[in-house]
Amino acid sequence: MKTVLRILVIEDSEDDALLVLHQIKKGGYDIEYERVETAERMKAALKDKKWDIILSDYKMPCFNGLEALTVLKESGIDIPFIVISGTIGEDVAVETMKAGAHDYIMKNNLQRLFPAIERELRESKSRAERKLLEQKQKQAEQDRLAHLRFFECMDQVNRAIQATNDLDQMMSDVLDAALAVFDCDRAFLLYPCDPDADSWKVPMERVKPEYPGVLALGLLMPMDAEVAATLRILLDSDGPVKFGPGNGYPLPADVAERFGFKSFMSMALHPKVGKPWQFGLHQCSYPHVWTHEEERLFQEIGRRLSDALTSLLAYRELRESENRYRRIIEGLTDYQYSVRVENGRPVETTQSPTCATVTGYTAADFAADHYLWIRMVAPEDRELVRERVQQILAGKEIPPIEHRICRKDGKTRWVSDTTILLKDASGNLLSYDGVIKDITERKEAEEKIKQQLDELLRWHNVTLNREGRAQELKREVNQLCAQLGEPIRYPSQEE
């Protein structure tokens, strides 16, 4: 099957054109051609069809070869251009080649035409392949640079996220990074992204100096219909939403006018703590058309920011809970200690701040003297405490014990010590926690009660002894009366 050669012939003579085409057919090609003789028709032909080669006469009544070369260059099409003429001179041929022609053939030497066409078709194919390769290399380089920029931007955002555990500082740093990465005029976080809420606020906002913030940070704003509609669009979308001319959605007119932006891109963030947030960028200086690459980068930043909000919101709640717990603990007179155990031996002990209230010694005192815990125990109770510690290290659950301690001020106090053991799945002791409570007042009250009971018992015994002696005296009186023949004085003693 013969190869089809599509030829655009620029020739004012139909006969000369057919002569040239006949010469080419002898080379074994099937030919599709169109003959033109003006610039307008040449432009139309280049636009309507794809050609393999152009064969052009040099001089025609309304057109010439140099003008045809200009038309071809302006079209941007790269195909072989061969000049065929019967009157061309050497100087004109050189001028034509300099202008961009690939070859020139004299009409009286058409035997050179077929080899010239074959050569130029090969070179045209080679140029096309090189151009395609260059385009692929250029695209690969563009992709590489785009990936590099993506990772550089994400590294900038990640460093902002990881640099602090403070929620406000993290939000500020990430918004500063977004401002720089997208070269936008305003980056903000809005909460809550909830169209059913009564109000909303902007906990954090970063802006360029020439476009100052539109909201006082933390100011509560009433929810209006336009803001609610925007939030619903964000919540219904899986990723970023673009607003403004040339983007997916029209600008919310009233909000845009009130806050002075001409386009914006935004998305809903869904941290696992609390309600959704809105993350957004405003372009105030001009109506920016957000690209696919910018959208992809914005979505990834939003995803990382959502994870960071989850962590830091949870961390903030934990710190708040810890602070509340600490305030409660510090208000107690009891104090807590914790002992970490490795291989059956205590390796670290920590004391709560209220240890000073009970013992007079601070947590720093205990940390500086690892044996203070036993030295402050009253000498007569130390063996009891040592035995208890050995039982705990052996993994035995023991009831609370009571013993005396010598405070830093020299006073002796009674305390109770209650422990809870923490073991691993194999039953090995990992640590134990204890609560020491000052029970001096209770012990003193107990001692006072004991003394009172002892005193009552003593008086009871004395009373009983006196009663017994009185009975004996009554019996003796009755005996004397009987000996004297008188009536007895105490009849009840004779029963």
BAPALO-869461 format. One record per residue (C-alpha): residue in three letters; x, y, z. Coordinates in Angstrom, 3 decimals, padded with zeros to 6 digits. Each point is the difference from the previous one (the first is absolute). Example, Ala and Ser with C-alpha at 12.3 -4.5 7.8 and 13.67 -1.06 7.14 Angstrom:
<recs>
REC  code         x         y         z
REC   ala   012.300  -004.500   007.800
REC   ser   001.370   003.440  -000.660
</recs>
This chain:
<recs>
REC  code         x         y         z
REC   met   000.000   000.000   000.000
REC   lys   001.454   003.332  -001.102
REC   thr   000.727   002.777   002.475
REC   val  -002.268   003.016  -000.316
REC   leu   001.891   003.278  -000.287
REC   arg  -001.996   003.145   000.783
REC   ile   001.410   002.925  -001.940
REC   leu  -000.919   003.679   000.081
REC   val   000.966   001.418  -003.409
REC   ile   000.515   003.760  -000.296
REC   glu  -000.094   000.541  -003.743
REC   asp  -001.885   002.232  -002.376
REC   ser   000.359  -002.489  -002.911
REC   glu  -002.187  -003.129   000.126
REC   asp   002.166  -001.670  -002.651
REC   asp   003.228   000.605   001.872
REC   ala  -001.618  -001.340   003.150
REC   leu  -001.143  -003.199  -001.736
REC   leu   003.456  -000.461  -001.502
REC   val   001.605   000.166   003.406
REC   leu  -002.561  -002.376   001.540
REC   his   000.512  -002.493  -002.848
REC   gln   003.701  -000.059   000.775
REC   ile  -000.738  -000.793   003.639
REC   lys  -002.501  -002.763  -000.827
REC   lys   002.743  -001.761  -001.913
REC   gly   001.747  -000.373   003.332
REC   gly  -002.791  -002.237   001.270
REC   tyr  -002.241   002.359   001.989
REC   asp  -003.740   000.507  -000.097
REC   ile  -000.592   003.721   000.054
REC   glu  -002.573   002.245   001.670
REC   tyr   000.544   003.622  -000.914
REC   glu  -001.479   003.451  -000.104
REC   arg   001.240   002.838  -002.193
REC   val  -000.109   003.589   001.237
REC   glu   001.427   003.222  -001.407
REC   thr  -000.796   002.653   002.646
REC   ala   000.907   000.595   003.624
REC   glu  -003.647  -000.201   001.111
REC   arg  -000.564  -003.384  -001.596
REC   met   003.299  -001.276   001.380
REC   lys  -001.001   001.047   003.513
REC   ala  -003.380  -001.712  -000.401
REC   ala   001.622  -003.189  -001.303
REC   leu   002.493  -000.121   002.901
REC   lys  -002.854   000.472   002.420
REC   asp  -002.360  -002.575  -001.527
REC   lys   002.345  -002.941  -000.682
REC   lys   003.218  -001.620   001.131
REC   trp   002.728  -000.049  -002.686
REC   asp   003.163  -002.041  -000.363
REC   ile   001.865   002.444  -002.255
REC   ile  -000.372   003.331  -001.837
REC   leu   001.198   000.457  -003.550
REC   ser   000.046   003.659  -001.084
REC   asp   000.772   001.926  -003.133
REC   tyr   002.248   002.948   000.707
REC   lys  -001.764   002.659  -002.054
REC   met  -003.716   000.327  -000.770
REC   pro  -002.193   002.920  -001.039
REC   cys  -001.568   000.506   003.473
REC   phe   002.346  -001.915   002.283
REC   asn   003.595  -001.203   000.309
REC   gly   002.107  -002.559   001.817
REC   leu   001.363   002.389   002.649
REC   glu  -003.503   001.131   000.903
REC   ala  -001.098  -003.648   000.198
REC   leu   002.886  -000.696   002.411
REC   thr  -001.184   002.903   002.156
REC   val  -003.537  -001.413   000.096
REC   leu   001.380  -003.411   000.978
REC   lys   002.121   001.473   002.831
REC   glu  -002.941   001.978   001.331
REC   ser  -002.098  -003.178   000.121
REC   gly   002.548  -001.676   002.286
REC   ile  -000.167  -003.220  -002.028
REC   asp   003.271  -001.862  -000.573
REC   ile  -000.139  -001.781  -003.396
REC   pro   002.493  -000.145  -002.875
REC   phe  -000.150   002.930  -002.468
REC   ile   001.614  -000.525  -003.429
REC   val   000.171   002.733  -002.616
REC   ile  -000.460  -001.118  -003.623
REC   ser   000.614   002.659  -002.637
REC   gly   001.081   000.388  -003.554
REC   thr   001.474   003.511   000.305
REC   ile   001.753   000.010   003.371
REC   gly   003.581   001.130   000.109
REC   glu   002.799  -001.009   002.322
REC   asp  -000.274   003.127   002.148
REC   val  -003.778  -000.379   000.286
REC   ala   000.391  -003.665   000.949
REC   val   002.409   000.920   002.793
REC   glu  -002.417   002.686   001.228
REC   thr  -002.825  -002.527  -000.036
REC   met   001.994  -002.551   001.999
REC   lys   000.891   002.675   002.551
REC   ala  -003.675   000.885   000.276
REC   gly  -000.798  -003.576   001.063
REC   ala  -000.460  -002.095  -003.126
REC   his   001.373  -003.526   000.343
REC   asp   001.051  -000.350  -003.641
REC   tyr  -000.500   001.459  -003.457
REC   ile  -000.460  -001.927  -003.247
REC   met   000.149   001.301  -003.557
REC   lys  -002.982  -001.020  -002.116
REC   asn   002.389  -001.219  -002.691
REC   asn   001.658  -002.341   002.534
REC   leu  -002.992  -001.793   001.622
REC   gln   001.931  -003.241   000.315
REC   arg   001.423   001.566   003.202
REC   leu  -003.505   000.485   001.399
REC   phe  -000.778  -003.486   001.229
REC   pro   003.289  -000.514   001.921
REC   ala  -000.391   003.491   001.499
REC   ile  -003.543  -000.830   001.150
REC   glu   001.158  -003.316   001.519
REC   arg   002.828   001.755   001.829
REC   glu  -002.181   002.791   001.305
REC   leu  -002.713  -002.411   001.158
REC   arg   002.617  -001.926   001.972
REC   glu   001.379   003.197   001.499
REC   ser  -003.504   001.242   000.732
REC   lys  -000.760  -003.234   001.827
REC   ser   003.265   000.291   001.899
REC   arg  -000.777   003.599   000.944
REC   ala  -003.474  -001.017   001.161
REC   glu   001.448  -002.786   002.141
REC   arg   002.596   002.366   001.475
REC   lys  -002.671   002.585   000.666
REC   leu  -002.225  -002.588   001.664
REC   leu   002.938  -001.162   002.102
REC   glu   000.796   003.596   000.945
REC   gln  -003.636   000.582   000.911
REC   lys   000.005  -003.121   002.148
REC   gln   003.247   001.066   001.653
REC   lys  -001.370   003.484   000.550
REC   gln  -003.203  -001.430   001.453
REC   ala   001.997  -002.369   002.196
REC   glu   002.087   002.918   001.240
REC   gln  -003.129   002.024   000.652
REC   asp  -001.505  -002.941   001.874
REC   arg   003.225  -000.429   001.977
REC   leu   000.052   003.677   000.927
REC   ala  -003.700  -000.130   000.895
REC   his   000.607  -003.039   002.243
REC   leu   003.034   001.689   001.509
REC   arg  -001.991   003.138   000.741
REC   phe  -002.832  -002.107   001.432
REC   phe   002.349  -001.786   002.402
REC   glu   001.859   003.202   000.892
REC   cys  -003.309   001.692   000.821
REC   met  -001.184  -002.978   002.023
REC   asp   003.316  -000.082   001.845
REC   gln  -000.505   003.663   000.875
REC   val  -003.497  -000.771   001.295
REC   asn   001.126  -003.117   001.876
REC   arg   002.758   001.941   001.752
REC   ala  -002.563   002.604   001.024
REC   ile  -002.270  -002.727   001.408
REC   gln   002.743  -001.888   001.815
REC   ala   001.795   003.029   001.451
REC   thr  -002.375   000.518   002.925
REC   asn  -002.615  -001.600   002.216
REC   asp  -001.759   003.338   000.425
REC   leu  -003.242   000.025  -002.018
REC   asp  -000.072   003.742  -000.752
REC   gln   003.674   000.069  -000.999
REC   met  -000.463  -003.010  -002.288
REC   met  -003.004   001.580  -001.748
REC   ser   001.871   003.284  -000.445
REC   asp   003.111  -001.717  -001.411
REC   val  -001.976  -002.163  -002.438
REC   leu  -002.003   002.982  -001.267
REC   asp   003.233   001.963  -000.470
REC   ala   001.340  -002.920  -002.047
REC   ala  -003.196  -000.128  -002.086
REC   leu   000.204   003.749  -000.593
REC   ala   003.529  -000.415  -001.383
REC   val  -000.631  -003.204  -001.959
REC   phe  -003.049   001.283  -001.891
REC   asp   001.040   003.661  -000.096
REC   cys  -003.545   000.893   001.020
REC   asp  -001.144   002.983   002.028
REC   arg  -001.732  -001.657   002.945
REC   ala   000.002  -003.448   001.624
REC   phe  -002.462  -000.800   002.775
REC   leu  -001.657  -002.622   002.163
REC   leu  -003.693   000.349   000.840
REC   tyr  -001.889  -001.881   002.721
REC   pro  -002.432  -001.636  -000.007
REC   cys  -000.576  -001.043  -003.600
REC   asp  -003.620  -000.636   000.910
REC   pro  -002.796   001.737  -001.923
REC   asp  -002.426  -000.765   002.843
REC   ala   002.096   001.803   002.618
REC   asp  -001.210   003.345   001.337
REC   ser   003.368   001.660  -000.523
REC   trp   003.562  -000.502  -001.231
REC   lys   003.436   001.453   000.683
REC   val   003.498   000.097  -001.477
REC   pro   002.375  -001.452   002.617
REC   met   003.020   000.703  -002.214
REC   glu   000.675   002.161  -003.072
REC   arg   003.218   001.026  -001.809
REC   val   000.083   002.753  -002.618
REC   lys   002.293   002.051  -002.220
REC   pro   000.637   003.491   001.395
REC   glu  -001.875   001.716  -002.819
REC   tyr  -003.092  -002.124   000.667
REC   pro  -000.558   000.203   003.768
REC   gly  -002.187  -002.492   001.785
REC   val  -003.692   000.479  -000.403
REC   leu  -000.907  -001.457   003.386
REC   ala   001.136   000.487   003.555
REC   leu   001.313  -003.375   001.079
REC   gly  -002.527  -001.897   002.041
REC   leu  -002.842   002.401  -000.727
REC   leu  -003.302  -001.853  -000.195
REC   met  -001.917   000.711  -003.216
REC   pro  -003.688  -000.848  -000.473
REC   met  -000.658  -002.707  -002.590
REC   asp  -001.707   001.438  -003.092
REC   ala  -001.555  -001.830  -002.964
REC   glu   002.890   000.610  -002.409
REC   val   002.691  -001.247   002.387
REC   ala  -002.171  -003.006   000.888
REC   ala  -000.438  -000.832  -003.710
REC   thr   003.779   000.130  -000.529
REC   leu   000.607  -002.285   002.984
REC   arg  -002.526  -002.512  -001.349
REC   ile   001.864  -000.100  -003.330
REC   leu   003.257  -000.701   001.834
REC   leu  -001.531  -002.726   002.171
REC   asp  -001.510  -001.699  -003.057
REC   ser   003.377  -000.076  -001.788
REC   asp   002.766  -002.558   000.452
REC   gly   002.760   002.542  -000.613
REC   pro   000.692   003.651  -000.774
REC   val  -002.667   002.216  -001.563
REC   lys   000.990   002.960  -002.213
REC   phe  -002.050   003.191  -000.164
REC   gly   000.235   002.940  -002.386
REC   pro   000.316   000.754  -003.738
REC   gly   001.382  -002.985  -001.912
REC   asn  -000.469  -002.307   003.002
REC   gly  -002.663  -002.538   000.871
REC   tyr  -002.376   002.191   002.017
REC   pro  -000.974   003.680  -000.141
REC   leu   001.156   002.232   002.824
REC   pro  -002.432   000.530   002.879
REC   ala  -000.586   003.625  -000.981
REC   asp  -000.820   001.616   003.348
REC   val   002.762  -001.809   001.873
REC   ala   002.541   000.770  -002.727
REC   glu  -000.872   003.685   000.055
REC   arg  -000.037   000.156   003.793
REC   phe   003.386  -001.694   000.402
REC   gly   001.645   001.275  -003.177
REC   phe   001.025  -003.117  -001.929
REC   lys  -000.300  -000.768  -003.724
REC   ser   000.469  -003.774   000.087
REC   phe   000.525  -002.624   002.634
REC   met   000.664  -003.699   000.500
REC   ser  -001.200  -001.814   003.069
REC   met  -000.722  -003.414   001.499
REC   ala  -001.574  -001.500   003.095
REC   leu   002.335  -001.612   002.530
REC   his  -001.286  -002.858   002.138
REC   pro   002.192  -000.449   003.082
REC   lys  -001.103  -002.788   002.302
REC   val  -000.546   002.462   002.843
REC   gly  -002.911   002.438  -000.097
REC   lys  -001.800   001.335  -003.083
REC   pro   001.421   000.501  -003.535
REC   trp   002.201   002.998  -000.829
REC   gln   000.311   002.064  -003.197
REC   phe   003.451   000.516  -001.533
REC   gly   000.094   002.728  -002.655
REC   leu   002.128   002.254  -002.212
REC   his  -001.092   003.431  -001.233
REC   gln   001.398   001.755  -003.066
REC   cys  -000.823   003.667   000.438
REC   ser   002.232   001.667  -002.617
REC   tyr  -001.395  -001.766  -003.084
REC   pro  -002.396  -002.852  -000.942
REC   his   002.388  -002.951   000.150
REC   val  -000.862  -003.167  -001.935
REC   trp   001.216  -002.847   002.192
REC   thr   001.902  -002.723  -001.907
REC   his  -000.324  -003.745   000.438
REC   glu   003.480  -000.103   001.591
REC   glu  -000.984   002.709   002.493
REC   glu  -003.207  -001.868   000.810
REC   arg   001.925  -003.241   000.582
REC   leu   002.545   001.741   002.225
REC   phe  -002.733   001.819   001.941
REC   gln  -001.851  -003.267   000.599
REC   glu   003.104  -001.704   001.379
REC   ile   000.751   002.963   002.272
REC   gly  -003.602  -000.136   001.202
REC   arg   000.320  -003.712   000.738
REC   arg   003.191   000.517   002.012
REC   leu  -001.540   002.977   001.790
REC   ser  -003.066  -002.065   000.911
REC   asp   002.243  -002.691   001.538
REC   ala   001.938   002.660   001.893
REC   leu  -003.217   001.528   001.335
REC   thr  -001.105  -003.438   001.172
REC   ser   003.252  -000.512   001.907
REC   leu   000.320   003.473   001.483
REC   leu  -003.667   000.390   000.894
REC   ala   000.177  -003.347   001.802
REC   tyr   003.293   001.056   001.581
REC   arg  -001.514   003.310   001.134
REC   glu  -002.994  -001.801   001.516
REC   leu   002.379  -002.392   001.740
REC   arg   002.085   002.875   001.367
REC   glu  -003.128   001.765   001.195
REC   ser  -001.142  -003.202   001.700
REC   glu   003.446  -000.430   001.533
REC   asn  -000.041   003.575   001.248
REC   arg  -003.425  -000.505   001.535
REC   tyr   001.183  -003.240   001.589
REC   arg   003.186   001.685   001.206
REC   arg  -001.971   002.801   001.616
REC   ile  -002.196  -002.580   001.736
REC   ile   003.024  -001.986   001.132
REC   glu   001.820   003.076   001.221
REC   gly  -003.066   000.858   002.071
REC   leu   000.185  -003.333   001.824
REC   thr   002.061  -000.691   003.139
REC   asp   000.830  -003.521  -001.203
REC   tyr   002.911  -000.485  -002.353
REC   gln   000.717  -002.542  -002.688
REC   tyr   003.185  -001.757  -000.988
REC   ser   000.848  -002.394  -002.802
REC   val   002.793  -002.580  -000.123
REC   arg   001.181  -001.512  -003.282
REC   val   001.349  -003.543   000.322
REC   glu   002.399  -001.946  -002.226
REC   asn   001.007  -003.593   000.696
REC   gly  -001.499   000.155   003.466
REC   arg   001.946   003.126   001.002
REC   pro  -001.257   003.589   000.358
REC   val   001.756   002.213  -002.574
REC   glu  -001.916   003.287   000.132
REC   thr  -002.266   001.716   002.509
REC   thr  -002.029   003.141  -000.512
REC   gln  -001.898   001.977   002.626
REC   ser  -002.961   002.333  -000.465
REC   pro   000.460   003.660   001.090
REC   thr  -002.215  -000.523   003.065
REC   cys   002.717  -002.168   001.568
REC   ala   001.251   003.225   001.583
REC   thr  -003.340   000.488   001.749
REC   val   000.225  -003.406   001.711
REC   thr   003.755  -000.443   000.553
REC   gly   001.459   003.500  -000.250
REC   tyr   002.325  -001.329  -002.739
REC   thr  -000.450   001.083  -003.627
REC   ala   000.039  -002.259  -003.041
REC   ala   003.456   001.422  -000.730
REC   asp   001.160  -001.113   003.470
REC   phe  -001.135  -003.556  -000.704
REC   ala   001.644   000.059  -003.434
REC   ala   003.293   001.159   001.515
REC   asp  -000.005  -002.641   002.785
REC   his  -001.087  -003.439  -001.203
REC   tyr  -000.195  -001.324   003.590
REC   leu  -001.978   002.872   001.478
REC   trp  -003.175  -002.060  -000.256
REC   ile   001.305  -002.487   002.623
REC   arg   002.073   002.443   002.059
REC   met  -003.082   002.096   000.773
REC   val  -001.796  -003.073   001.433
REC   ala   000.117  -000.121   003.807
REC   pro   002.769  -002.437   001.039
REC   glu  -002.437  -002.281   001.822
REC   asp  -002.082  -000.396  -003.184
REC   arg   002.751  -000.397  -002.618
REC   glu   000.122  -003.773   000.095
REC   leu  -003.768  -000.142  -000.580
REC   val   000.331   002.292  -003.041
REC   arg   002.965  -001.974  -001.415
REC   glu  -001.904  -003.283   000.297
REC   arg  -002.960   001.585  -001.759
REC   val   002.173   001.213  -002.905
REC   gln   001.522  -003.456  -000.423
REC   gln  -003.472  -001.531  -000.147
REC   ile  -001.041   002.522  -002.661
REC   leu   003.130  -000.656  -002.104
REC   ala  -000.852  -003.705   000.235
REC   gly  -003.322   000.846  -001.634
REC   lys  -002.203  -000.512   003.048
REC   glu  -003.142   002.045   000.498
REC   ile   000.066   001.320   003.561
REC   pro  -002.450   002.074   002.040
REC   pro   000.795   003.601   000.995
REC   ile   002.410   000.457   002.905
REC   glu   000.304   002.751   002.586
REC   his   003.312   001.301   001.307
REC   arg   001.702   003.098   001.287
REC   ile   002.265   002.403  -001.867
REC   cys   002.288   002.792   001.138
REC   arg  -000.775   003.162  -001.931
REC   lys   002.695   002.380  -001.198
REC   asp  -000.936   002.350   002.858
REC   gly   000.640  -002.800   002.513
REC   lys  -003.615  -000.722   000.822
REC   thr  -001.253  -003.575   000.053
REC   arg  -003.105  -000.773  -002.013
REC   trp  -002.045  -003.123  -000.574
REC   val  -000.716  -000.993  -003.641
REC   ser  -001.842  -002.752  -001.822
REC   asp   001.538  -001.423  -003.197
REC   thr  -002.232  -001.664  -002.614
REC   thr   001.531  -001.576  -003.123
REC   ile  -001.316  -001.210  -003.361
REC   leu   002.124  -002.382  -002.115
REC   leu   000.309   000.104  -003.803
REC   lys   001.063  -003.268  -001.657
REC   asp   000.504  -001.174  -003.574
REC   ala  -001.865  -002.862  -001.671
REC   ser   002.478  -002.483   001.495
REC   gly  -000.553   001.269   003.518
REC   asn   003.334   001.811   000.254
REC   leu  -000.070   003.170   002.068
REC   leu   000.492   003.113  -002.130
REC   ser  -000.682   002.706   002.570
REC   tyr  -002.037   000.813   003.062
REC   asp  -001.769   003.177   001.015
REC   gly  -000.620   001.102   003.523
REC   val  -002.077   002.544   001.903
REC   ile   001.295   001.272   003.317
REC   lys  -002.527   001.646   002.290
REC   asp   000.750   001.893   003.179
REC   ile  -002.071  -001.715   002.714
REC   thr   001.572   001.683   003.022
REC   glu  -003.216   001.660   001.103
REC   arg  -001.824  -003.282  -000.283
REC   lys   002.688  -001.861   001.962
REC   glu   000.032   002.729   002.644
REC   ala  -003.782  -000.199   000.220
REC   glu   000.195  -003.768   000.249
REC   glu   002.658   000.302   002.735
REC   lys  -002.114   002.507   001.862
REC   ile  -003.016  -002.282  -000.206
REC   lys   002.146  -002.910   001.171
REC   gln   001.221   002.014   002.975
REC   gln  -003.544   000.978   000.845
REC   leu  -001.081  -003.629  -000.204
REC   asp   002.898  -001.050   002.227
REC   glu  -000.929   002.671   002.511
REC   leu  -003.657  -001.070  -000.040
REC   leu   001.038  -003.582   000.473
REC   arg   002.235   000.948   002.910
REC   trp  -002.777   001.925   001.694
REC   his  -002.386  -002.817  -000.719
REC   asn   002.339  -002.390   001.698
REC   val   000.457   002.365   002.926
REC   thr  -003.741   000.378   000.310
REC   leu  -000.471  -003.747  -000.071
REC   asn   002.663  -000.441   002.705
REC   arg  -001.622   002.622   002.196
REC   glu  -003.408  -001.626  -000.398
REC   gly   001.413  -003.360   001.001
REC   arg   001.640   001.473   003.122
REC   ala  -003.261   001.716   001.019
REC   gln  -001.856  -003.280  -000.210
REC   glu   002.589  -001.668   002.214
REC   leu  -000.300   002.823   002.577
REC   lys  -003.805  -000.363   000.080
REC   arg   000.300  -003.722   000.636
REC   glu   002.470   000.648   002.838
REC   val  -002.388   002.556   001.582
REC   asn  -002.845  -002.533  -000.148
REC   gln   002.198  -002.599   001.702
REC   leu   000.869   002.404   002.832
REC   cys  -003.695   000.844   000.475
REC   ala  -000.838  -003.676   000.222
REC   gln   002.692  -000.553   002.640
REC   leu  -001.369   002.935   002.012
REC   gly  -003.566  -001.280  -000.339
REC   glu  -001.054   003.039  -001.952
REC   pro  -002.042   000.090  -003.232
REC   ile   002.108  -000.234  -003.118
REC   arg   000.631   003.295  -001.777
REC   tyr   000.141  -001.191  -003.663
REC   pro  -002.673  -002.688  -000.653
REC   ser   000.826  -000.213  -003.735
REC   gln   003.442  -001.403   000.802
REC   glu  -001.569  -003.032   001.725
REC   glu  -001.946  -001.190  -003.000
</recs>
